[in-house]
Amino acid sequence: MQTTQPPMRPARAAPTDDDIRDVIAAEKHRDGPLLPILHGLQARFDHIPDTALPLIAEALNLTRAEVHGVVSFYHDFRSAPAGRHVLKLCRAEACQSVGADATIQQVLAHYGLGAFGTTQDGRLTIEPVYCLGLCACGPAAMIDGKVLGRADAPRIAAVVEGQA
């Protein structure tokens, strides 16, 4: 029996400086524009391009280090596009107390990834997060915005495979 691999994700053209400047211009007028600019870039390009940092810094009269500090502080901002499916695994204390750390390690090993990794075929990105708000039903996971309580590694894999 021959299995077929999921189709590769089409390559995206890298955003140009003008594309990035368009997003900056759309949000620059706001009070505290840095986070709206970053969210706008992520929404448009599915990540924060490295080339955006100096452009944002210049537009907002900040240093590149200040912009980088904000981007790296918030785990929802990505430096590369996510996979077609995003699996978030809770690492908060309530989930840790019921085995989340072991579950996370098993899931990462199953897919051969590290934290914040994306499979080579672009199908899945795994992100450890702190609290999905499902503390009474831990360990908790979220796949493409849908929460999953009492999530062990086999159950997570079954849900992920069902999404493909």
C-alpha atoms as an extended CHARMM CRD file, in Angstrom:
* protein
*
       164  EXT
         1         1  MET       CA              0.0000000000        0.0000000000        0.0000000000  PROA      1               0.0000000000
         2         2  GLN       CA              1.4330000000        3.3230000000       -1.0430000000  PROA      2               0.0000000000
         3         3  THR       CA              0.8890000000        6.3580000000        1.1430000000  PROA      3               0.0000000000
         4         4  THR       CA              0.8270000000        9.8730000000       -0.1760000000  PROA      4               0.0000000000
         5         5  GLN       CA              2.5240000000       12.7280000000        1.5560000000  PROA      5               0.0000000000
         6         6  PRO       CA              0.5710000000       15.9120000000        2.2030000000  PROA      6               0.0000000000
         7         7  PRO       CA              1.2480000000       18.5220000000       -0.4570000000  PROA      7               0.0000000000
         8         8  MET       CA              4.0710000000       20.8990000000        0.2480000000  PROA      8               0.0000000000
         9         9  ARG       CA              3.0620000000       24.3850000000        1.2560000000  PROA      9               0.0000000000
        10        10  PRO       CA              3.4970000000       26.7750000000       -1.6590000000  PROA      10              0.0000000000
        11        11  ALA       CA              6.5040000000       29.0220000000       -1.2660000000  PROA      11              0.0000000000
        12        12  ARG       CA              5.5800000000       32.5690000000       -0.3610000000  PROA      12              0.0000000000
        13        13  ALA       CA              7.3300000000       35.5430000000       -1.7850000000  PROA      13              0.0000000000
        14        14  ALA       CA              9.2660000000       37.3980000000        0.8730000000  PROA      14              0.0000000000
        15        15  PRO       CA              7.5760000000       40.6330000000        1.8750000000  PROA      15              0.0000000000
        16        16  THR       CA              9.2110000000       43.6800000000        0.3680000000  PROA      16              0.0000000000
        17        17  ASP       CA             10.1970000000       46.7560000000        2.3370000000  PROA      17              0.0000000000
        18        18  ASP       CA              7.2640000000       48.5460000000        0.7080000000  PROA      18              0.0000000000
        19        19  ASP       CA              4.8710000000       45.8110000000        1.9150000000  PROA      19              0.0000000000
        20        20  ILE       CA              6.2140000000       46.2560000000        5.4350000000  PROA      20              0.0000000000
        21        21  ARG       CA              6.0380000000       50.0450000000        5.2380000000  PROA      21              0.0000000000
        22        22  ASP       CA              2.3610000000       49.7690000000        4.1930000000  PROA      22              0.0000000000
        23        23  VAL       CA              1.5690000000       47.9200000000        7.4280000000  PROA      23              0.0000000000
        24        24  ILE       CA              3.5980000000       50.3950000000        9.4880000000  PROA      24              0.0000000000
        25        25  ALA       CA              1.8030000000       53.3550000000        7.8740000000  PROA      25              0.0000000000
        26        26  ALA       CA             -1.6040000000       51.8150000000        8.5570000000  PROA      26              0.0000000000
        27        27  GLU       CA             -0.9130000000       51.5330000000       12.3020000000  PROA      27              0.0000000000
        28        28  LYS       CA              1.6160000000       54.2890000000       13.0500000000  PROA      28              0.0000000000
        29        29  HSD       CA             -1.0640000000       56.8670000000       13.9090000000  PROA      29              0.0000000000
        30        30  ARG       CA             -2.2870000000       54.8570000000       16.9140000000  PROA      30              0.0000000000
        31        31  ASP       CA             -1.3110000000       55.5010000000       20.5210000000  PROA      31              0.0000000000
        32        32  GLY       CA              1.3730000000       52.9460000000       21.3610000000  PROA      32              0.0000000000
        33        33  PRO       CA              1.6900000000       51.7870000000       17.7470000000  PROA      33              0.0000000000
        34        34  LEU       CA              4.3850000000       49.1140000000       18.1680000000  PROA      34              0.0000000000
        35        35  LEU       CA              2.1150000000       46.2130000000       19.1300000000  PROA      35              0.0000000000
        36        36  PRO       CA             -0.5460000000       47.0650000000       16.4980000000  PROA      36              0.0000000000
        37        37  ILE       CA              2.2210000000       47.2140000000       13.8640000000  PROA      37              0.0000000000
        38        38  LEU       CA              3.5970000000       43.8450000000       14.9510000000  PROA      38              0.0000000000
        39        39  HSD       CA              0.1260000000       42.2820000000       14.9780000000  PROA      39              0.0000000000
        40        40  GLY       CA             -0.5300000000       43.7600000000       11.5370000000  PROA      40              0.0000000000
        41        41  LEU       CA              2.6720000000       42.2940000000       10.1480000000  PROA      41              0.0000000000
        42        42  GLN       CA              1.9440000000       38.8930000000       11.6400000000  PROA      42              0.0000000000
        43        43  ALA       CA             -1.6200000000       38.9550000000       10.2840000000  PROA      43              0.0000000000
        44        44  ARG       CA             -0.4550000000       39.8650000000        6.7920000000  PROA      44              0.0000000000
        45        45  PHE       CA              2.6880000000       37.7320000000        6.5230000000  PROA      45              0.0000000000
        46        46  ASP       CA              2.0930000000       35.0350000000        9.1880000000  PROA      46              0.0000000000
        47        47  HSD       CA              5.3130000000       36.1410000000       10.9060000000  PROA      47              0.0000000000
        48        48  ILE       CA              7.4230000000       39.1910000000       11.7080000000  PROA      48              0.0000000000
        49        49  PRO       CA             10.0480000000       39.3990000000        8.9600000000  PROA      49              0.0000000000
        50        50  ASP       CA             13.5560000000       40.1720000000       10.2270000000  PROA      50              0.0000000000
        51        51  THR       CA             13.7400000000       42.9520000000        7.6520000000  PROA      51              0.0000000000
        52        52  ALA       CA             10.8330000000       44.6830000000        9.4000000000  PROA      52              0.0000000000
        53        53  LEU       CA             12.7290000000       45.4050000000       12.6210000000  PROA      53              0.0000000000
        54        54  PRO       CA             14.9100000000       48.2650000000       11.3330000000  PROA      54              0.0000000000
        55        55  LEU       CA             11.9800000000       49.7410000000        9.3940000000  PROA      55              0.0000000000
        56        56  ILE       CA              9.7820000000       49.7490000000       12.4900000000  PROA      56              0.0000000000
        57        57  ALA       CA             12.5940000000       51.1610000000       14.6200000000  PROA      57              0.0000000000
        58        58  GLU       CA             13.1440000000       54.0020000000       12.1640000000  PROA      58              0.0000000000
        59        59  ALA       CA              9.4320000000       54.7880000000       11.8430000000  PROA      59              0.0000000000
        60        60  LEU       CA              8.8660000000       54.8670000000       15.6100000000  PROA      60              0.0000000000
        61        61  ASN       CA             12.2180000000       56.4150000000       16.5970000000  PROA      61              0.0000000000
        62        62  LEU       CA             13.1770000000       53.3110000000       18.5780000000  PROA      62              0.0000000000
        63        63  THR       CA             16.3110000000       51.2040000000       18.5340000000  PROA      63              0.0000000000
        64        64  ARG       CA             16.2950000000       47.8750000000       16.7530000000  PROA      64              0.0000000000
        65        65  ALA       CA             17.0660000000       46.2970000000       20.1260000000  PROA      65              0.0000000000
        66        66  GLU       CA             13.8760000000       47.7740000000       21.6040000000  PROA      66              0.0000000000
        67        67  VAL       CA             11.7700000000       46.4080000000       18.7480000000  PROA      67              0.0000000000
        68        68  HSD       CA             13.4940000000       43.0290000000       18.9400000000  PROA      68              0.0000000000
        69        69  GLY       CA             12.9150000000       42.9570000000       22.6980000000  PROA      69              0.0000000000
        70        70  VAL       CA              9.1670000000       43.3170000000       22.2300000000  PROA      70              0.0000000000
        71        71  VAL       CA              9.0360000000       40.7470000000       19.4150000000  PROA      71              0.0000000000
        72        72  SER       CA             11.0150000000       38.2050000000       21.4090000000  PROA      72              0.0000000000
        73        73  PHE       CA              9.0690000000       38.8340000000       24.6410000000  PROA      73              0.0000000000
        74        74  TYR       CA              5.6850000000       37.8510000000       23.1980000000  PROA      74              0.0000000000
        75        75  HSD       CA              5.6220000000       34.1850000000       22.1920000000  PROA      75              0.0000000000
        76        76  ASP       CA              2.7540000000       34.6650000000       19.7470000000  PROA      76              0.0000000000
        77        77  PHE       CA              5.0330000000       36.6050000000       17.4090000000  PROA      77              0.0000000000
        78        78  ARG       CA              6.8850000000       34.3370000000       14.9900000000  PROA      78              0.0000000000
        79        79  SER       CA             10.0890000000       34.9360000000       13.0640000000  PROA      79              0.0000000000
        80        80  ALA       CA              9.0320000000       32.4110000000       10.3890000000  PROA      80              0.0000000000
        81        81  PRO       CA              5.6070000000       31.4030000000        9.0570000000  PROA      81              0.0000000000
        82        82  ALA       CA              3.7540000000       28.7310000000       11.0260000000  PROA      82              0.0000000000
        83        83  GLY       CA              2.6860000000       25.3890000000        9.6110000000  PROA      83              0.0000000000
        84        84  ARG       CA             -0.7970000000       24.8820000000        8.1960000000  PROA      84              0.0000000000
        85        85  HSD       CA             -1.8710000000       23.6310000000       11.6290000000  PROA      85              0.0000000000
        86        86  VAL       CA             -0.7310000000       25.1050000000       14.9510000000  PROA      86              0.0000000000
        87        87  LEU       CA             -0.6800000000       22.9330000000       18.0600000000  PROA      87              0.0000000000
        88        88  LYS       CA             -0.3520000000       24.8110000000       21.3560000000  PROA      88              0.0000000000
        89        89  LEU       CA              0.5980000000       22.7650000000       24.4070000000  PROA      89              0.0000000000
        90        90  CYS       CA              0.0140000000       24.2290000000       27.8650000000  PROA      90              0.0000000000
        91        91  ARG       CA              2.9820000000       24.4560000000       30.2200000000  PROA      91              0.0000000000
        92        92  ALA       CA              1.2810000000       26.3130000000       33.0780000000  PROA      92              0.0000000000
        93        93  GLU       CA              1.4950000000       24.9900000000       36.6210000000  PROA      93              0.0000000000
        94        94  ALA       CA             -1.9430000000       23.3460000000       36.6840000000  PROA      94              0.0000000000
        95        95  CYS       CA             -1.1510000000       21.3480000000       33.5520000000  PROA      95              0.0000000000
        96        96  GLN       CA              2.3770000000       20.5700000000       34.7500000000  PROA      96              0.0000000000
        97        97  SER       CA              0.9170000000       19.0610000000       37.9120000000  PROA      97              0.0000000000
        98        98  VAL       CA             -0.9650000000       16.4720000000       35.8380000000  PROA      98              0.0000000000
        99        99  GLY       CA              1.8670000000       15.4870000000       33.5070000000  PROA      99              0.0000000000
       100       100  ALA       CA              2.0150000000       18.1500000000       30.8090000000  PROA      100             0.0000000000
       101       101  ASP       CA              5.8180000000       18.2020000000       30.6660000000  PROA      101             0.0000000000
       102       102  ALA       CA              6.0020000000       14.4930000000       29.8470000000  PROA      102             0.0000000000
       103       103  THR       CA              3.1660000000       14.8330000000       27.3220000000  PROA      103             0.0000000000
       104       104  ILE       CA              4.9180000000       17.7360000000       25.6090000000  PROA      104             0.0000000000
       105       105  GLN       CA              8.1730000000       15.7820000000       25.3740000000  PROA      105             0.0000000000
       106       106  GLN       CA              6.3270000000       12.7800000000       23.8990000000  PROA      106             0.0000000000
       107       107  VAL       CA              4.5380000000       14.9310000000       21.3080000000  PROA      107             0.0000000000
       108       108  LEU       CA              7.7350000000       16.7370000000       20.3140000000  PROA      108             0.0000000000
       109       109  ALA       CA              9.5530000000       13.4000000000       19.9940000000  PROA      109             0.0000000000
       110       110  HSD       CA              6.6840000000       11.9380000000       17.9410000000  PROA      110             0.0000000000
       111       111  TYR       CA              7.0440000000       14.7220000000       15.3710000000  PROA      111             0.0000000000
       112       112  GLY       CA             10.8240000000       15.0410000000       15.7100000000  PROA      112             0.0000000000
       113       113  LEU       CA             10.6170000000       18.6840000000       16.6900000000  PROA      113             0.0000000000
       114       114  GLY       CA             11.8370000000       21.0630000000       19.3240000000  PROA      114             0.0000000000
       115       115  ALA       CA              9.6750000000       23.6980000000       20.9620000000  PROA      115             0.0000000000
       116       116  PHE       CA              8.3630000000       26.2100000000       18.4260000000  PROA      116             0.0000000000
       117       117  GLY       CA              9.3040000000       23.8180000000       15.6290000000  PROA      117             0.0000000000
       118       118  THR       CA              7.5520000000       23.2340000000       12.3200000000  PROA      118             0.0000000000
       119       119  THR       CA              7.5420000000       19.9350000000       10.4630000000  PROA      119             0.0000000000
       120       120  GLN       CA              9.5830000000       19.8490000000        7.2680000000  PROA      120             0.0000000000
       121       121  ASP       CA              6.4590000000       19.5060000000        5.1580000000  PROA      121             0.0000000000
       122       122  GLY       CA              5.0290000000       22.6850000000        6.6980000000  PROA      122             0.0000000000
       123       123  ARG       CA              2.0200000000       20.8260000000        8.0410000000  PROA      123             0.0000000000
       124       124  LEU       CA              2.3890000000       21.4160000000       11.7930000000  PROA      124             0.0000000000
       125       125  THR       CA              3.9200000000       23.9530000000       14.1620000000  PROA      125             0.0000000000
       126       126  ILE       CA              4.1390000000       23.1080000000       17.8690000000  PROA      126             0.0000000000
       127       127  GLU       CA              4.1530000000       25.9200000000       20.4130000000  PROA      127             0.0000000000
       128       128  PRO       CA              4.4520000000       25.5280000000       24.1750000000  PROA      128             0.0000000000
       129       129  VAL       CA              2.2690000000       28.2050000000       25.8260000000  PROA      129             0.0000000000
       130       130  TYR       CA              1.4130000000       29.2820000000       29.3470000000  PROA      130             0.0000000000
       131       131  CYS       CA             -2.2500000000       28.6980000000       30.1200000000  PROA      131             0.0000000000
       132       132  LEU       CA             -5.0190000000       27.9180000000       27.7110000000  PROA      132             0.0000000000
       133       133  GLY       CA             -7.6610000000       28.4920000000       30.3880000000  PROA      133             0.0000000000
       134       134  LEU       CA             -8.5780000000       24.8310000000       30.6960000000  PROA      134             0.0000000000
       135       135  CYS       CA             -6.8810000000       24.3010000000       34.0510000000  PROA      135             0.0000000000
       136       136  ALA       CA             -9.4440000000       21.8760000000       35.4720000000  PROA      136             0.0000000000
       137       137  CYS       CA             -9.0240000000       19.5660000000       32.4870000000  PROA      137             0.0000000000
       138       138  GLY       CA             -5.2530000000       19.4870000000       32.1050000000  PROA      138             0.0000000000
       139       139  PRO       CA             -3.0650000000       18.7230000000       30.4250000000  PROA      139             0.0000000000
       140       140  ALA       CA             -4.5480000000       21.0980000000       27.8680000000  PROA      140             0.0000000000
       141       141  ALA       CA             -3.7960000000       21.5540000000       24.1980000000  PROA      141             0.0000000000
       142       142  MET       CA             -5.1890000000       23.6550000000       21.3710000000  PROA      142             0.0000000000
       143       143  ILE       CA             -5.1490000000       22.7270000000       17.6980000000  PROA      143             0.0000000000
       144       144  ASP       CA             -6.1070000000       25.4440000000       15.2390000000  PROA      144             0.0000000000
       145       145  GLY       CA             -7.9860000000       27.3310000000       17.9450000000  PROA      145             0.0000000000
       146       146  LYS       CA             -9.9380000000       24.3410000000       19.2980000000  PROA      146             0.0000000000
       147       147  VAL       CA             -9.1520000000       23.3490000000       22.8870000000  PROA      147             0.0000000000
       148       148  LEU       CA             -8.5450000000       19.7810000000       23.9530000000  PROA      148             0.0000000000
       149       149  GLY       CA             -8.6480000000       18.8010000000       27.6240000000  PROA      149             0.0000000000
       150       150  ARG       CA             -7.0950000000       15.7890000000       29.3190000000  PROA      150             0.0000000000
       151       151  ALA       CA             -4.7320000000       15.6420000000       26.3820000000  PROA      151             0.0000000000
       152       152  ASP       CA             -2.1950000000       12.8320000000       26.3660000000  PROA      152             0.0000000000
       153       153  ALA       CA              0.2520000000       12.2250000000       23.5240000000  PROA      153             0.0000000000
       154       154  PRO       CA             -1.8130000000        9.5540000000       21.6780000000  PROA      154             0.0000000000
       155       155  ARG       CA             -4.9770000000       11.6890000000       21.8420000000  PROA      155             0.0000000000
       156       156  ILE       CA             -3.1160000000       14.7660000000       20.6100000000  PROA      156             0.0000000000
       157       157  ALA       CA             -1.5960000000       12.8090000000       17.7090000000  PROA      157             0.0000000000
       158       158  ALA       CA             -5.0280000000       11.4440000000       16.7470000000  PROA      158             0.0000000000
       159       159  VAL       CA             -6.5300000000       14.9350000000       16.6950000000  PROA      159             0.0000000000
       160       160  VAL       CA             -3.5880000000       16.3630000000       14.7460000000  PROA      160             0.0000000000
       161       161  GLU       CA             -3.7310000000       13.5360000000       12.2040000000  PROA      161             0.0000000000
       162       162  GLY       CA             -7.4700000000       14.1100000000       11.8440000000  PROA      162             0.0000000000
       163       163  GLN       CA             -6.8060000000       17.7400000000       10.9340000000  PROA      163             0.0000000000
       164       164  ALA       CA             -4.5170000000       16.9060000000        8.0200000000  PROA      164             0.0000000000
